[in-house]
């Protein structure tokens, strides 16, 4: 019997405020890396709900997706897991500083594009910069393209 291939589906929030982007500093094995608030799509939720949940869990901020920036496939070098990322931009709300963040989160940062480029070697994946570049390039797909039955 042939094994069925299934990518790992993730969501990410591209949140901008005053020319800076919301980035999470998190532990990935022994390294501290930068990533957008992102994580796995869980059974029973919509992609939009997953993005809002992951943003809340990793940053403490409320986030409401307003458009799809892109869908990205990535196979990390040396890995057998393919990631399929749905990246959304949207409205960032208030932060609940009392909210306990996911245990791997070390810091919540707002970074300019210049700071993001300077920290390129610390990005969790090439998707971090590419999503911001696509966002700044004006890529927006209406949420109506997503259908959940």
URRA-V395946 format. One record per pair of residues at least 12 apart in sequence whose C-alpha atoms are under 10 Angstrom apart, sorted by sequence separation. I is the first residue (numbers start at 0). J is the second residue. D is the distance in whole Angstrom. If there is no record, write none. Layout:
{{I/J/D} {I/J/D}}
This chain:
{{21/33/10} {22/34/5} {23/35/6} {24/36/9} {37/49/9} {38/50/8} {40/52/10} {50/62/8} {51/63/6} {71/83/6} {72/84/6} {115/127/9} {116/128/8} {21/34/9} {22/35/5} {23/36/6} {37/50/7} {40/53/9} {50/63/8} {51/64/7} {70/83/7} {71/84/5} {72/85/9} {115/128/8} {21/35/7} {22/36/7} {23/37/9} {36/50/8} {37/51/9} {38/52/9} {39/53/8} {48/62/10} {50/64/7} {70/84/6} {71/85/7} {20/35/8} {21/36/8} {22/37/10} {36/51/9} {37/52/9} {38/53/6} {47/62/10} {48/63/9} {69/84/8} {70/85/5} {71/86/8} {36/52/10} {37/53/6} {38/54/9} {47/63/8} {48/64/9} {69/85/6} {70/86/6} {112/128/9} {115/131/9} {36/53/6} {37/54/7} {47/64/6} {68/85/8} {69/86/6} {70/87/9} {35/53/10} {36/54/5} {38/56/10} {46/64/10} {47/65/9} {67/85/7} {68/86/5} {69/87/7} {35/54/8} {36/55/8} {37/56/9} {38/57/9} {47/66/10} {67/86/6} {68/87/5} {69/88/10} {112/131/8} {36/56/8} {37/57/8} {47/67/10} {66/86/9} {67/87/4} {68/88/6} {112/132/9} {14/35/8} {36/57/6} {37/58/10} {66/87/6} {67/88/6} {68/89/10} {12/34/10} {13/35/7} {14/36/9} {35/57/9} {36/58/7} {64/86/9} {65/87/7} {66/88/6} {67/89/9} {11/34/9} {12/35/6} {13/36/8} {35/58/10} {36/59/10} {64/87/6} {65/88/6} {66/89/6} {112/135/10} {11/35/6} {12/36/6} {13/37/9} {36/60/10} {63/87/9} {64/88/6} {65/89/5} {66/90/10} {10/35/10} {11/36/6} {12/37/6} {62/87/10} {63/88/8} {64/89/4} {65/90/7} {10/36/8} {11/37/4} {12/38/10} {62/88/9} {63/89/5} {64/90/6} {10/37/5} {11/38/7} {62/89/7} {63/90/5} {64/91/9} {9/37/7} {10/38/6} {11/39/9} {62/90/6} {63/91/7} {9/38/5} {10/39/6} {11/40/10} {61/90/8} {62/91/5} {63/92/8} {8/38/8} {9/39/4} {10/40/6} {61/91/6} {62/92/6} {7/38/10} {8/39/6} {9/40/5} {23/54/10} {60/91/7} {61/92/5} {62/93/9} {7/39/7} {8/40/6} {9/41/9} {25/57/9} {60/92/6} {61/93/6} {62/94/10} {7/40/8} {8/41/9} {21/54/10} {24/57/9} {59/92/10} {60/93/6} {61/94/7} {23/57/7} {24/58/10} {59/93/8} {60/94/4} {61/95/8} {11/46/10} {12/47/10} {22/57/10} {23/58/7} {50/85/9} {59/94/5} {60/95/6} {10/46/7} {11/47/10} {22/58/8} {50/86/8} {51/87/10} {58/94/8} {59/95/5} {60/96/9} {9/46/9} {10/47/8} {12/49/10} {13/50/10} {21/58/8} {50/87/8} {54/91/9} {58/95/9} {59/96/6} {8/46/10} {10/48/10} {11/49/9} {12/50/6} {47/85/9} {50/88/10} {51/89/10} {58/96/9} {59/97/8} {60/98/9} {10/49/7} {11/50/6} {12/51/8} {21/60/10} {46/85/8} {47/86/10} {55/94/8} {59/98/6} {9/49/9} {10/50/5} {11/51/9} {14/54/9} {46/86/10} {47/87/8} {51/91/10} {55/95/9} {58/98/9} {59/99/8} {86/126/9} {9/50/9} {10/51/9} {12/53/8} {13/54/10} {46/87/9} {57/98/10} {58/99/9} {59/100/7} {86/127/10} {10/52/10} {11/53/8} {12/54/7} {56/98/8} {57/99/9} {58/100/7} {59/101/10} {84/126/8} {88/130/10} {10/53/8} {11/54/8} {39/82/10} {55/98/9} {56/99/8} {57/100/5} {58/101/9} {87/130/9} {88/131/10} {9/53/10} {10/54/10} {39/83/10} {40/84/10} {55/99/10} {56/100/5} {57/101/6} {86/130/7} {39/84/9} {40/85/10} {55/100/8} {56/101/6} {57/102/9} {85/130/10} {86/131/10} {38/84/9} {54/100/10} {55/101/10} {56/102/10} {57/103/9} {58/104/8} {84/130/10} {88/134/8} {37/84/9} {57/104/7} {60/107/10} {86/133/10} {87/134/9} {14/62/8} {37/85/9} {53/101/9} {56/104/9} {57/105/10} {58/106/8} {59/107/9} {86/134/9} {13/62/10} {14/63/10} {37/86/9} {57/106/9} {58/107/6} {75/124/8} {12/62/8} {14/64/9} {57/107/8} {58/108/9} {74/124/10} {75/125/9} {88/138/10} {12/63/9} {13/64/9} {35/86/9} {73/124/9} {88/139/8} {12/64/8} {73/125/9} {87/139/9} {88/140/10} {11/64/10} {73/126/8} {87/140/9} {13/67/10} {72/126/9} {12/67/10} {13/68/8} {71/126/7} {87/142/9} {11/67/10} {12/68/9} {11/68/10} {71/129/9} {71/130/9} {10/70/9} {69/129/10} {70/130/9} {9/70/10} {69/130/7} {9/71/10} {68/130/7} {8/71/10} {68/131/9} {8/72/9} {68/132/10} {69/133/8} {7/72/10} {68/133/7} {69/134/9} {6/72/9} {7/73/10} {68/134/6} {6/73/10} {67/134/9} {68/135/10} {6/74/9} {36/104/10} {68/136/10} {68/137/8} {69/138/8} {21/91/9} {68/138/6} {69/139/8} {33/104/10} {36/107/9} {67/138/8} {68/139/5} {69/140/8} {31/103/9} {32/104/10} {35/107/10} {66/138/9} {67/139/6} {68/140/6} {6/79/10} {7/80/7} {8/81/9} {9/82/7} {10/83/8} {11/84/7} {12/85/9} {13/86/7} {14/87/8} {15/88/8} {31/104/9} {32/105/10} {33/106/9} {35/108/10} {66/139/6} {67/140/5} {68/141/9} {6/80/7} {7/81/6} {8/82/6} {9/83/6} {10/84/5} {11/85/6} {12/86/6} {13/87/6} {14/88/6} {15/89/8} {16/90/9} {31/105/8} {33/107/10} {65/139/9} {66/140/6} {67/141/6} {68/142/10} {5/80/9} {6/81/5} {7/82/5} {8/83/5} {9/84/5} {10/85/5} {11/86/5} {12/87/5} {13/88/5} {14/89/6} {15/90/8} {16/91/8} {28/103/10} {31/106/10} {33/108/9} {65/140/9} {66/141/5} {67/142/6} {4/80/9} {5/81/8} {6/82/6} {7/83/6} {8/84/6} {9/85/6} {10/86/6} {11/87/6} {12/88/6} {13/89/7} {14/90/7} {15/91/8} {25/101/9} {26/102/9} {27/103/8} {65/141/8} {66/142/5} {67/143/10} {4/81/9} {5/82/9} {6/83/6} {7/84/8} {8/85/8} {9/86/8} {10/87/8} {11/88/9} {12/89/8} {13/90/9} {14/91/6} {25/102/9} {26/103/5} {27/104/10} {65/142/7} {66/143/9} {67/144/9} {5/83/10} {6/84/10} {12/90/10} {13/91/9} {14/92/10} {25/103/5} {26/104/7} {64/142/8} {66/144/10} {67/145/9} {12/91/9} {24/103/9} {25/104/4} {26/105/7} {23/103/10} {24/104/6} {25/105/5} {23/104/7} {24/105/5} {25/106/7} {23/105/8} {24/106/5} {25/107/9} {33/115/9} {23/106/6} {24/107/6} {22/106/9} {23/107/5} {24/108/7} {22/107/6} {23/108/6} {33/118/8} {21/107/7} {22/108/5} {23/109/9} {32/118/9} {33/119/9} {21/108/6} {22/109/6} {32/119/10} {33/120/9} {34/121/9} {35/122/9} {20/108/8} {21/109/5} {22/110/7} {32/120/9} {33/121/6} {34/122/6} {35/123/9} {19/108/9} {20/109/5} {21/110/7} {32/121/5} {33/122/5} {34/123/6} {19/109/5} {20/110/5} {21/111/9} {31/121/7} {32/122/6} {33/123/6} {34/124/8} {18/109/9} {19/110/5} {20/111/6} {30/121/9} {31/122/9} {32/123/5} {33/124/9} {34/125/10} {35/126/9} {17/109/9} {18/110/8} {19/111/4} {20/112/8} {31/123/9} {32/124/9} {34/126/9} {35/127/7} {16/109/8} {18/111/6} {19/112/7} {22/115/9} {30/123/9} {34/127/6} {35/128/10} {15/109/8} {16/110/10} {17/111/9} {18/112/8} {19/113/10} {20/114/10} {33/127/8} {34/128/9} {14/109/9} {15/110/9} {16/111/10} {19/114/9} {20/115/9} {35/130/9} {47/142/9} {15/111/9} {19/115/9} {27/123/8} {35/131/9} {24/121/9} {26/123/10} {24/122/9} {25/123/9} {47/145/9} {24/123/9} {46/145/8} {22/122/10} {45/145/9} {46/146/10} {45/146/9} {46/147/9} {45/147/7} {44/147/9} {45/148/10} {22/127/9} {20/131/8} {13/127/9} {11/126/10} {11/127/9} {15/131/9} {13/130/7} {14/131/9} {12/130/9} {13/131/7} {11/130/9} {15/134/10} {14/134/10} {15/135/10} {13/134/8}}
